[in-house]
C-alpha cells in the first residue's frame, strides 16, 4: 500500500530519478575540480599532477614563507575590505532608495546600477587603465578598491533589494509615527530586520572583490599585485603546485566563513 501513489497526480521518487541524476552530475561538475585541487597541493612534485606520486607540505611552506605571496595576500585583503566597507552602505542606501521610488523610474535606475555586471570586465579594465593613468591611481590600493567597489555594488544592491521585498514596511511607518525620524527608523527597525541580506551582500562583495583578476592585471603590478594576479602569473610562468596550495587555502577559508555565517545566523536574536 505504501508503494502506491496517494493521488493520481503524485510524482514518486523513482519517476524523478533522471532529475536526481542530473543534479548529481551538475554538483559533481562544480565540486570535483575544487576537491582535486587539495591533493594536488600536497604533491612533492615540481609540477601539477593528479594523483600525486609523493606527498609533501613543501608548497604550503613556500606560500606562507614567501614575502611576495604574503604581500599580495595582504593587498587583496585590504582591497576587498575597503571595497566591502564602501559598497555595502552605498548598495544598501541605493536599494532602499529604489524601493521607495515609482516602479518605472526605479527600473531604469536599477539597470544603471547593474551595468558593471553586464559590461565585460576586459572593457572596464581598458577604460579604467587610461583614466587611472591620468589620475595617478594605477598600482595603488585606493585605485583597486574604487574599481572593485564599482564591480561589487550590484551584488549588494540585488541582495539587499531581495531582503527589502520581504520586509514589512509598516514596521518602519509605525516607528516614524511614534516620533522617530526616517534615518532613525531605518537604522533601528529596517536594517536589523534585513541583517541577513546585509551580511550576504557584504560577503558577496568581499569574495567578488578578493577574487577579481582581470582588472588587476591592468592596473596592479609589483608591490601592489593582488593575490589573484600573482596566481595568474604563477600559472602562466611556472605551473607548480604552489598555486594549488594557495587555492586550497582559499577554498578551506571560504568553507569556514560560510559555516560561520550559518552558525551566526542561527544564533542571532530574531532569526528564524
PyMOL commands that set and color helices and strands:
alter all, ss='L'
color gray80, all
select helices_A, chain A and resi 13-41+58-64+67-99+103-113+115-118+121-135+141-165+169-177+182-193+195-211+214-219+222-224+227-237+242-267
alter helices_A, ss='H'
color red, helices_A
deselect
rebuild
show_as cartoon
